[in-house]
Amino acid sequence: MAYTDIDKPSDYFNTVLYTGNGSSQSITGVGFQPDWVWVKRRDSGSSHLTFDAIRGVYEYLIPDQTSVETTRTDSLTSFDSDGFSTGSISNLNASGSTYVGWNWLASNTTSSNTDGDIASTVSANTTSGFSIVTFTGNGTASGTVGHGLGVAPKIVLYKKLNGTSDWFFWTTQIDGSNDDLRLNTTDTKSDLSGTSGSITASTFSNYGWGVSDNMIAYCFAEKKGFSKFGSYTGNGSADGTFVYTGFRPAFVMVKETTDSGTNWRMLDNKRDPFNLVDNRLFPDLSNSESVGDGYDFLSNGFKLRTTNGDCNGSGNNYIYMCFAENPLVSSAGVPCTAR
């Protein structure tokens, strides 16, 4: 019996905390050379910044905004063997400020992909189910783009690079259909139909992006013992809903899907190494870190410990994406302990 696809999840996803020095510094302790780095200043209202190895150093996007790709030589300056290096930009390295960096490993290389109608450049990790894809749209909803994972991703996160656009969060994990949320807004989900929302083992839909639209997509396929993407129903109680993942979580992101006005929230095991996990950040907001929710990270999933309707309203539906600290049972049959 295969208990897990990955025995050491921190080889593929890891969170690091650091303090800025106002100049330049190398952030270590990631454990691998990351291909996607997402950083948020914790102690001040400051926008999130994301960087990936396909677009290269100095080039960042802002998850809480619709803005175009920005180039600054004082931002992320290198992807390193054990982390990344930064310049003096305040979103990454203000003196004395505290930061969190979430890091994902793709392949540390790129390749051309012609699985779809539209050629793409891909950095794919089929072991962890994560790929980064760049492409230029062809103006048709039926156009397809290769993602390189070999299995259908359950989440595809899109953003236009050379023009303003929302962050399109496409998933099949809310009600079994293809649904669309926006990472930078509090909007409810909308349904995608036909070829405009198709996701297969080799491609995803272009969804009408134009012939001059340069695009980035981050694709996530579920892997046993490492990642879990799904939905749950809240119960409105401090003895809240339990969500089974098959592993002890390292990172959880949650969004209510049907009531407008609810923010996304991000939690992790480094900012809260012990239960209760309640230090939250919001990918759709530049707000500083705050306390207001309550979760227990357990050996086999997470449990809500709050009546907050943004994550545990009675009868409300929520989407989540979760990455592991440890699988519930290793490939050798060794069980994970609770926190």
C-alpha atoms as a printed R data frame, in Angstrom:
    type eleno elety resid chain resno       x      y       z
1   ATOM     1    CA   MET     A     1   0.000  0.000   0.000
2   ATOM     2    CA   ALA     A     2   1.357  3.416  -0.967
3   ATOM     3    CA   TYR     A     3   0.925  5.746   1.989
4   ATOM     4    CA   THR     A     4   2.564  8.774   0.397
5   ATOM     5    CA   ASP     A     5   4.188  9.950  -2.810
6   ATOM     6    CA   ILE     A     6   6.696 12.104  -0.899
7   ATOM     7    CA   ASP     A     7   8.359 11.250   2.432
8   ATOM     8    CA   LYS     A     8   9.948 14.668   2.972
9   ATOM     9    CA   PRO     A     9   7.568 17.422   1.828
10  ATOM    10    CA   SER     A    10  10.042 20.193   2.763
11  ATOM    11    CA   ASP     A    11  12.136 19.097  -0.229
12  ATOM    12    CA   TYR     A    12   9.440 20.606  -2.454
13  ATOM    13    CA   PHE     A    13   7.664 23.262  -0.376
14  ATOM    14    CA   ASN     A    14   9.010 25.165   2.595
15  ATOM    15    CA   THR     A    15   8.362 28.353   4.542
16  ATOM    16    CA   VAL     A    16  11.101 30.596   5.919
17  ATOM    17    CA   LEU     A    17  10.952 33.549   8.298
18  ATOM    18    CA   TYR     A    18  13.515 36.339   8.328
19  ATOM    19    CA   THR     A    19  14.215 39.898   9.459
20  ATOM    20    CA   GLY     A    20  15.181 42.618   6.997
21  ATOM    21    CA   ASN     A    21  18.474 44.516   7.137
22  ATOM    22    CA   GLY     A    22  17.685 47.396   4.762
23  ATOM    23    CA   SER     A    23  20.543 46.532   2.412
24  ATOM    24    CA   SER     A    24  20.961 43.127   0.794
25  ATOM    25    CA   GLN     A    25  21.008 39.644   2.212
26  ATOM    26    CA   SER     A    26  20.733 35.969   1.382
27  ATOM    27    CA   ILE     A    27  17.764 34.127   2.878
28  ATOM    28    CA   THR     A    28  18.714 30.529   3.672
29  ATOM    29    CA   GLY     A    29  17.052 27.512   5.247
30  ATOM    30    CA   VAL     A    30  14.683 26.725   2.380
31  ATOM    31    CA   GLY     A    31  16.461 23.422   1.736
32  ATOM    32    CA   PHE     A    32  16.363 23.656  -2.064
33  ATOM    33    CA   GLN     A    33  16.677 26.191  -4.876
34  ATOM    34    CA   PRO     A    34  13.147 27.561  -5.227
35  ATOM    35    CA   ASP     A    35  11.477 28.238  -8.556
36  ATOM    36    CA   TRP     A    36   8.563 30.216  -7.111
37  ATOM    37    CA   VAL     A    37   9.074 32.589  -4.172
38  ATOM    38    CA   TRP     A    38   6.191 34.476  -2.513
39  ATOM    39    CA   VAL     A    39   7.151 36.991   0.194
40  ATOM    40    CA   LYS     A    40   5.007 39.092   2.549
41  ATOM    41    CA   ARG     A    41   6.097 41.680   5.070
42  ATOM    42    CA   ARG     A    42   4.437 40.767   8.352
43  ATOM    43    CA   ASP     A    43   4.778 43.846  10.555
44  ATOM    44    CA   SER     A    44   3.448 46.482   8.146
45  ATOM    45    CA   GLY     A    45   0.901 47.077   5.431
46  ATOM    46    CA   SER     A    46   2.948 46.189   2.378
47  ATOM    47    CA   SER     A    47   1.988 44.342  -0.802
48  ATOM    48    CA   HIS     A    48   2.866 40.698  -1.391
49  ATOM    49    CA   LEU     A    49   5.548 40.077  -4.036
50  ATOM    50    CA   THR     A    50   6.032 36.905  -6.083
51  ATOM    51    CA   PHE     A    51   8.989 35.855  -8.239
52  ATOM    52    CA   ASP     A    52   9.626 32.799 -10.392
53  ATOM    53    CA   ALA     A    53  12.649 31.362 -12.126
54  ATOM    54    CA   ILE     A    54  11.088 31.334 -15.620
55  ATOM    55    CA   ARG     A    55  10.607 35.113 -15.650
56  ATOM    56    CA   GLY     A    56  13.901 35.544 -13.780
57  ATOM    57    CA   VAL     A    57  15.312 37.786 -11.077
58  ATOM    58    CA   TYR     A    58  14.161 41.395 -10.590
59  ATOM    59    CA   GLU     A    59  10.732 40.580 -12.134
60  ATOM    60    CA   TYR     A    60   7.844 40.538  -9.680
61  ATOM    61    CA   LEU     A    61   4.074 40.357  -9.575
62  ATOM    62    CA   ILE     A    62   1.777 41.581  -6.804
63  ATOM    63    CA   PRO     A    63  -0.936 39.101  -5.765
64  ATOM    64    CA   ASP     A    64  -3.084 41.737  -4.055
65  ATOM    65    CA   GLN     A    65  -3.136 43.965  -7.158
66  ATOM    66    CA   THR     A    66  -3.980 43.757 -10.865
67  ATOM    67    CA   SER     A    67  -0.774 45.545 -11.906
68  ATOM    68    CA   VAL     A    68   1.604 44.503 -14.676
69  ATOM    69    CA   GLU     A    69   4.901 42.744 -14.110
70  ATOM    70    CA   THR     A    70   7.422 45.120 -12.541
71  ATOM    71    CA   THR     A    71  11.207 45.159 -12.808
72  ATOM    72    CA   ARG     A    72  13.381 46.381  -9.928
73  ATOM    73    CA   THR     A    73  17.028 45.481  -9.450
74  ATOM    74    CA   ASP     A    74  16.719 45.972  -5.670
75  ATOM    75    CA   SER     A    75  14.101 43.220  -5.366
76  ATOM    76    CA   LEU     A    76  14.905 39.498  -5.574
77  ATOM    77    CA   THR     A    77  18.429 39.269  -6.957
78  ATOM    78    CA   SER     A    78  19.041 35.496  -7.182
79  ATOM    79    CA   PHE     A    79  17.526 32.059  -6.674
80  ATOM    80    CA   ASP     A    80  20.079 30.260  -4.499
81  ATOM    81    CA   SER     A    81  20.793 26.624  -3.662
82  ATOM    82    CA   ASP     A    82  19.262 27.020  -0.171
83  ATOM    83    CA   GLY     A    83  16.930 29.971  -0.694
84  ATOM    84    CA   PHE     A    84  17.096 33.364  -2.366
85  ATOM    85    CA   SER     A    85  18.800 36.760  -2.118
86  ATOM    86    CA   THR     A    86  17.186 40.188  -1.920
87  ATOM    87    CA   GLY     A    87  18.035 43.820  -2.409
88  ATOM    88    CA   SER     A    88  16.779 46.695  -0.297
89  ATOM    89    CA   ILE     A    89  13.182 47.053  -1.520
90  ATOM    90    CA   SER     A    90  11.005 47.505   1.559
91  ATOM    91    CA   ASN     A    91   8.505 44.796   0.576
92  ATOM    92    CA   LEU     A    92  11.364 42.302   0.969
93  ATOM    93    CA   ASN     A    93  14.040 43.779   3.185
94  ATOM    94    CA   ALA     A    94  13.259 46.870   5.292
95  ATOM    95    CA   SER     A    95  15.611 47.159   8.245
96  ATOM    96    CA   GLY     A    96  14.197 45.441  11.343
97  ATOM    97    CA   SER     A    97  10.971 44.335   9.644
98  ATOM    98    CA   THR     A    98   9.762 40.746   9.765
99  ATOM    99    CA   TYR     A    99   8.944 38.650   6.692
100 ATOM   100    CA   VAL     A   100   7.595 35.289   5.618
101 ATOM   101    CA   GLY     A   101   8.663 33.577   2.401
102 ATOM   102    CA   TRP     A   102   6.782 30.624   0.890
103 ATOM   103    CA   ASN     A   103   8.868 28.579  -1.549
104 ATOM   104    CA   TRP     A   104   8.001 25.952  -4.161
105 ATOM   105    CA   LEU     A   105  10.326 23.750  -6.218
106 ATOM   106    CA   ALA     A   106   9.560 23.171  -9.882
107 ATOM   107    CA   SER     A   107  12.388 21.665 -11.989
108 ATOM   108    CA   ASN     A   108  15.150 24.322 -11.740
109 ATOM   109    CA   THR     A   109  15.130 24.166 -15.560
110 ATOM   110    CA   THR     A   110  12.764 25.081 -18.397
111 ATOM   111    CA   SER     A   111  11.613 23.262 -21.499
112 ATOM   112    CA   SER     A   112   9.458 23.998 -24.520
113 ATOM   113    CA   ASN     A   113   6.032 22.361 -24.509
114 ATOM   114    CA   THR     A   114   3.859 21.803 -27.583
115 ATOM   115    CA   ASP     A   115   1.130 19.628 -26.054
116 ATOM   116    CA   GLY     A   116  -1.442 22.357 -26.684
117 ATOM   117    CA   ASP     A   117  -2.383 24.596 -29.602
118 ATOM   118    CA   ILE     A   118  -0.239 27.290 -27.997
119 ATOM   119    CA   ALA     A   119   3.482 26.753 -27.414
120 ATOM   120    CA   SER     A   120   4.553 27.241 -23.800
121 ATOM   121    CA   THR     A   121   7.695 27.342 -21.702
122 ATOM   122    CA   VAL     A   122   7.407 25.064 -18.680
123 ATOM   123    CA   SER     A   123   9.244 24.291 -15.461
124 ATOM   124    CA   ALA     A   124   7.469 21.188 -14.165
125 ATOM   125    CA   ASN     A   125   7.951 18.916 -11.167
126 ATOM   126    CA   THR     A   126   5.881 15.799 -11.773
127 ATOM   127    CA   THR     A   127   6.834 14.366  -8.363
128 ATOM   128    CA   SER     A   128   5.314 17.248  -6.377
129 ATOM   129    CA   GLY     A   129   2.660 18.160  -8.951
130 ATOM   130    CA   PHE     A   130   3.718 21.767  -9.510
131 ATOM   131    CA   SER     A   131   4.554 23.586 -12.733
132 ATOM   132    CA   ILE     A   132   5.187 27.137 -13.870
133 ATOM   133    CA   VAL     A   133   4.032 27.962 -17.407
134 ATOM   134    CA   THR     A   134   4.526 31.015 -19.609
135 ATOM   135    CA   PHE     A   135   2.757 31.501 -22.924
136 ATOM   136    CA   THR     A   136   1.209 34.086 -25.241
137 ATOM   137    CA   GLY     A   137  -2.519 33.848 -25.852
138 ATOM   138    CA   ASN     A   138  -4.056 33.146 -29.247
139 ATOM   139    CA   GLY     A   139  -7.332 35.000 -28.789
140 ATOM   140    CA   THR     A   140  -9.600 31.945 -28.672
141 ATOM   141    CA   ALA     A   141 -11.364 30.302 -25.741
142 ATOM   142    CA   SER     A   142 -10.759 26.862 -27.237
143 ATOM   143    CA   GLY     A   143  -6.970 27.287 -27.446
144 ATOM   144    CA   THR     A   144  -4.977 24.977 -25.169
145 ATOM   145    CA   VAL     A   145  -1.665 25.301 -23.318
146 ATOM   146    CA   GLY     A   146   0.619 22.461 -22.176
147 ATOM   147    CA   HIS     A   147   1.441 22.358 -18.441
148 ATOM   148    CA   GLY     A   148   3.900 19.441 -18.263
149 ATOM   149    CA   LEU     A   149   2.484 17.621 -15.227
150 ATOM   150    CA   GLY     A   150   1.180 14.445 -16.880
151 ATOM   151    CA   VAL     A   151  -1.965 14.561 -14.729
152 ATOM   152    CA   ALA     A   152  -4.742 17.126 -14.631
153 ATOM   153    CA   PRO     A   153  -4.025 19.959 -12.189
154 ATOM   154    CA   LYS     A   154  -6.783 20.757  -9.725
155 ATOM   155    CA   ILE     A   155  -5.797 24.426  -9.504
156 ATOM   156    CA   VAL     A   156  -4.472 26.736 -12.233
157 ATOM   157    CA   LEU     A   157  -3.559 30.277 -11.168
158 ATOM   158    CA   TYR     A   158  -3.326 32.703 -14.135
159 ATOM   159    CA   LYS     A   159  -2.015 36.278 -14.437
160 ATOM   160    CA   LYS     A   160  -1.397 38.549 -17.403
161 ATOM   161    CA   LEU     A   161   2.160 39.955 -17.384
162 ATOM   162    CA   ASN     A   162   2.102 42.834 -19.884
163 ATOM   163    CA   GLY     A   163  -1.222 44.358 -18.870
164 ATOM   164    CA   THR     A   164  -3.479 44.721 -15.867
165 ATOM   165    CA   SER     A   165  -5.625 41.724 -14.969
166 ATOM   166    CA   ASP     A   166  -7.057 39.878 -12.032
167 ATOM   167    CA   TRP     A   167  -5.394 36.740 -10.701
168 ATOM   168    CA   PHE     A   168  -7.647 33.968 -12.025
169 ATOM   169    CA   PHE     A   169  -7.870 31.025  -9.613
170 ATOM   170    CA   TRP     A   170  -9.383 28.119 -11.545
171 ATOM   171    CA   THR     A   171 -10.273 24.930  -9.730
172 ATOM   172    CA   THR     A   172 -12.303 21.751 -10.069
173 ATOM   173    CA   GLN     A   173 -12.507 21.224  -6.302
174 ATOM   174    CA   ILE     A   174 -15.580 23.204  -5.209
175 ATOM   175    CA   ASP     A   175 -18.531 21.338  -6.705
176 ATOM   176    CA   GLY     A   176 -16.979 19.093  -9.350
177 ATOM   177    CA   SER     A   177 -17.320 21.635 -12.154
178 ATOM   178    CA   ASN     A   178 -14.748 24.122 -13.427
179 ATOM   179    CA   ASP     A   179 -14.966 27.210 -11.234
180 ATOM   180    CA   ASP     A   180 -13.249 30.579 -11.218
181 ATOM   181    CA   LEU     A   181 -12.310 32.754  -8.243
182 ATOM   182    CA   ARG     A   182 -10.025 35.814  -8.154
183 ATOM   183    CA   LEU     A   183  -7.061 35.691  -5.794
184 ATOM   184    CA   ASN     A   184  -6.877 39.502  -5.569
185 ATOM   185    CA   THR     A   185 -10.564 40.044  -4.717
186 ATOM   186    CA   THR     A   186 -13.300 38.896  -2.340
187 ATOM   187    CA   ASP     A   187 -15.548 37.870  -5.244
188 ATOM   188    CA   THR     A   188 -17.598 34.697  -5.082
189 ATOM   189    CA   LYS     A   189 -16.962 31.838  -7.484
190 ATOM   190    CA   SER     A   190 -18.296 31.767 -11.024
191 ATOM   191    CA   ASP     A   191 -18.804 28.735 -13.249
192 ATOM   192    CA   LEU     A   192 -16.782 28.014 -16.374
193 ATOM   193    CA   SER     A   193 -18.381 25.989 -19.131
194 ATOM   194    CA   GLY     A   194 -17.317 24.175 -22.277
195 ATOM   195    CA   THR     A   195 -13.812 24.486 -23.676
196 ATOM   196    CA   SER     A   196 -13.199 27.790 -21.897
197 ATOM   197    CA   GLY     A   197 -12.715 25.959 -18.620
198 ATOM   198    CA   SER     A   198 -11.125 22.700 -19.742
199 ATOM   199    CA   ILE     A   199  -8.217 21.192 -17.791
200 ATOM   200    CA   THR     A   200  -6.728 17.853 -18.889
201 ATOM   201    CA   ALA     A   201  -3.716 15.677 -18.066
202 ATOM   202    CA   SER     A   202  -1.647 17.614 -20.614
203 ATOM   203    CA   THR     A   203  -3.272 21.027 -21.186
204 ATOM   204    CA   PHE     A   204  -5.441 23.802 -19.820
205 ATOM   205    CA   SER     A   205  -7.589 26.332 -21.636
206 ATOM   206    CA   ASN     A   206  -6.327 29.656 -22.986
207 ATOM   207    CA   TYR     A   207  -9.769 31.095 -22.068
208 ATOM   208    CA   GLY     A   208  -9.638 33.793 -24.731
209 ATOM   209    CA   TRP     A   209  -6.394 35.562 -23.855
210 ATOM   210    CA   GLY     A   210  -5.364 37.728 -26.805
211 ATOM   211    CA   VAL     A   211  -2.558 37.323 -29.312
212 ATOM   212    CA   SER     A   212  -0.464 39.963 -27.533
213 ATOM   213    CA   ASP     A   213  -1.208 38.817 -23.975
214 ATOM   214    CA   ASN     A   214   1.877 37.415 -22.257
215 ATOM   215    CA   MET     A   215   0.735 35.075 -19.489
216 ATOM   216    CA   ILE     A   216   2.035 33.220 -16.424
217 ATOM   217    CA   ALA     A   217   0.282 30.211 -14.908
218 ATOM   218    CA   TYR     A   218   1.044 28.232 -11.746
219 ATOM   219    CA   CYS     A   219  -0.426 24.714 -11.891
220 ATOM   220    CA   PHE     A   220  -1.045 22.361  -8.967
221 ATOM   221    CA   ALA     A   221  -1.866 18.653  -9.146
222 ATOM   222    CA   GLU     A   222  -2.666 16.759  -5.956
223 ATOM   223    CA   LYS     A   223  -0.039 14.330  -4.588
224 ATOM   224    CA   LYS     A   224  -0.733 11.877  -1.771
225 ATOM   225    CA   GLY     A   225   0.960 12.879   1.477
226 ATOM   226    CA   PHE     A   226   2.141 16.224   0.060
227 ATOM   227    CA   SER     A   227  -0.737 18.349  -1.247
228 ATOM   228    CA   LYS     A   228  -4.497 18.434  -0.944
229 ATOM   229    CA   PHE     A   229  -6.975 20.762  -2.656
230 ATOM   230    CA   GLY     A   230 -10.650 20.618  -1.865
231 ATOM   231    CA   SER     A   231 -13.653 22.194  -0.205
232 ATOM   232    CA   TYR     A   232 -15.433 21.926   3.124
233 ATOM   233    CA   THR     A   233 -18.611 23.164   4.783
234 ATOM   234    CA   GLY     A   234 -18.395 25.290   7.917
235 ATOM   235    CA   ASN     A   235 -20.439 24.617  11.052
236 ATOM   236    CA   GLY     A   236 -20.266 28.016  12.778
237 ATOM   237    CA   SER     A   237 -18.869 26.496  15.969
238 ATOM   238    CA   ALA     A   238 -15.614 26.912  17.881
239 ATOM   239    CA   ASP     A   239 -15.576 23.103  17.770
240 ATOM   240    CA   GLY     A   240 -15.320 23.461  14.035
241 ATOM   241    CA   THR     A   241 -15.197 21.402  10.895
242 ATOM   242    CA   PHE     A   242 -12.367 18.894  10.520
243 ATOM   243    CA   VAL     A   243 -10.738 18.616   7.071
244 ATOM   244    CA   TYR     A   244  -8.857 15.404   6.326
245 ATOM   245    CA   THR     A   245  -5.717 15.841   4.193
246 ATOM   246    CA   GLY     A   246  -3.699 12.689   4.921
247 ATOM   247    CA   PHE     A   247  -0.802 14.702   6.343
248 ATOM   248    CA   ARG     A   248   0.160 17.300   8.950
249 ATOM   249    CA   PRO     A   249  -0.199 20.682   7.225
250 ATOM   250    CA   ALA     A   250   2.625 23.143   6.713
251 ATOM   251    CA   PHE     A   251   0.536 25.712   4.819
252 ATOM   252    CA   VAL     A   252  -3.186 26.327   4.370
253 ATOM   253    CA   MET     A   253  -4.957 28.904   2.207
254 ATOM   254    CA   VAL     A   254  -8.755 29.246   2.507
255 ATOM   255    CA   LYS     A   255 -11.503 31.239   0.742
256 ATOM   256    CA   GLU     A   256 -15.278 31.294   1.192
257 ATOM   257    CA   THR     A   257 -16.807 30.604  -2.233
258 ATOM   258    CA   THR     A   258 -20.430 31.756  -2.236
259 ATOM   259    CA   ASP     A   259 -20.736 34.861  -0.013
260 ATOM   260    CA   SER     A   260 -19.136 38.068  -1.283
261 ATOM   261    CA   GLY     A   261 -16.909 40.235   0.893
262 ATOM   262    CA   THR     A   262 -14.825 37.450   2.456
263 ATOM   263    CA   ASN     A   263 -11.049 37.623   2.232
264 ATOM   264    CA   TRP     A   264  -8.646 34.835   1.437
265 ATOM   265    CA   ARG     A   265  -6.380 33.838   4.352
266 ATOM   266    CA   MET     A   266  -2.950 32.199   4.564
267 ATOM   267    CA   LEU     A   267  -1.589 30.264   7.555
268 ATOM   268    CA   ASP     A   268   1.558 28.204   8.051
269 ATOM   269    CA   ASN     A   269   3.524 26.121  10.553
270 ATOM   270    CA   LYS     A   270   6.493 28.504  10.822
271 ATOM   271    CA   ARG     A   271   4.628 31.599  11.991
272 ATOM   272    CA   ASP     A   272   2.606 29.331  14.308
273 ATOM   273    CA   PRO     A   273   4.777 26.334  15.262
274 ATOM   274    CA   PHE     A   274   2.225 25.230  17.873
275 ATOM   275    CA   ASN     A   275  -1.557 25.062  17.958
276 ATOM   276    CA   LEU     A   276  -3.569 27.301  17.944
277 ATOM   277    CA   VAL     A   277  -2.686 28.474  14.404
278 ATOM   278    CA   ASP     A   278  -4.125 31.966  14.102
279 ATOM   279    CA   ASN     A   279  -1.532 34.344  12.608
280 ATOM   280    CA   ARG     A   280  -3.164 35.142   9.300
281 ATOM   281    CA   LEU     A   281  -2.187 37.025   6.162
282 ATOM   282    CA   PHE     A   282  -4.462 37.884   3.264
283 ATOM   283    CA   PRO     A   283  -3.285 37.382  -0.331
284 ATOM   284    CA   ASP     A   284  -5.916 39.863  -1.557
285 ATOM   285    CA   LEU     A   285  -4.803 42.572   0.917
286 ATOM   286    CA   SER     A   286  -1.555 44.347   1.767
287 ATOM   287    CA   ASN     A   287  -2.500 44.317   5.487
288 ATOM   288    CA   SER     A   288   0.036 43.375   8.124
289 ATOM   289    CA   GLU     A   289  -0.243 40.059   9.935
290 ATOM   290    CA   SER     A   290  -3.146 39.815  12.371
291 ATOM   291    CA   VAL     A   291  -4.796 37.324  14.705
292 ATOM   292    CA   GLY     A   292  -8.459 36.503  14.245
293 ATOM   293    CA   ASP     A   293  -8.990 32.915  13.137
294 ATOM   294    CA   GLY     A   294  -8.222 29.649  14.852
295 ATOM   295    CA   TYR     A   295  -7.037 26.364  13.380
296 ATOM   296    CA   ASP     A   296  -5.453 23.221  14.761
297 ATOM   297    CA   PHE     A   297  -2.889 21.592  12.473
298 ATOM   298    CA   LEU     A   298  -3.252 17.872  13.184
299 ATOM   299    CA   SER     A   299  -1.350 14.768  12.068
300 ATOM   300    CA   ASN     A   300  -3.959 14.026   9.405
301 ATOM   301    CA   GLY     A   301  -5.492 17.405   8.536
302 ATOM   302    CA   PHE     A   302  -6.725 20.643  10.058
303 ATOM   303    CA   LYS     A   303  -9.638 21.590  12.290
304 ATOM   304    CA   LEU     A   304 -11.391 24.938  12.552
305 ATOM   305    CA   ARG     A   305 -11.469 26.489  16.024
306 ATOM   306    CA   THR     A   306 -13.370 29.674  15.245
307 ATOM   307    CA   THR     A   307 -16.887 30.949  14.590
308 ATOM   308    CA   ASN     A   308 -15.553 33.492  12.062
309 ATOM   309    CA   GLY     A   309 -17.791 33.307   9.004
310 ATOM   310    CA   ASP     A   310 -14.870 34.011   6.672
311 ATOM   311    CA   CYS     A   311 -13.608 30.471   7.287
312 ATOM   312    CA   ASN     A   312 -16.240 28.586   9.329
313 ATOM   313    CA   GLY     A   313 -19.714 30.043   8.811
314 ATOM   314    CA   SER     A   314 -22.549 27.612   9.411
315 ATOM   315    CA   GLY     A   315 -23.448 25.929   6.119
316 ATOM   316    CA   ASN     A   316 -21.012 28.037   4.110
317 ATOM   317    CA   ASN     A   317 -18.687 26.471   1.538
318 ATOM   318    CA   TYR     A   318 -14.914 27.045   1.441
319 ATOM   319    CA   ILE     A   319 -12.109 26.183  -0.958
320 ATOM   320    CA   TYR     A   320  -8.697 25.304   0.447
321 ATOM   321    CA   MET     A   321  -5.209 24.467  -0.782
322 ATOM   322    CA   CYS     A   322  -2.863 22.729   1.615
323 ATOM   323    CA   PHE     A   323   0.763 21.554   1.574
324 ATOM   324    CA   ALA     A   324   2.329 19.091   4.001
325 ATOM   325    CA   GLU     A   325   4.843 19.223   6.799
326 ATOM   326    CA   ASN     A   326   4.789 15.420   7.189
327 ATOM   327    CA   PRO     A   327   2.673 12.648   5.641
328 ATOM   328    CA   LEU     A   328   0.359 10.827   8.035
329 ATOM   329    CA   VAL     A   329   2.279  7.617   7.332
330 ATOM   330    CA   SER     A   330   5.655  7.455   5.578
331 ATOM   331    CA   SER     A   331   6.342  5.109   2.662
332 ATOM   332    CA   ALA     A   332   8.026  2.806   5.228
333 ATOM   333    CA   GLY     A   333   4.849  2.714   7.341
334 ATOM   334    CA   VAL     A   334   6.073  5.107  10.069
335 ATOM   335    CA   PRO     A   335   3.201  7.237  11.432
336 ATOM   336    CA   CYS     A   336   3.387 10.998  11.847
337 ATOM   337    CA   THR     A   337   3.091 12.395  15.390
338 ATOM   338    CA   ALA     A   338   0.766 15.218  16.376
339 ATOM   339    CA   ARG     A   339   2.074 18.711  17.124
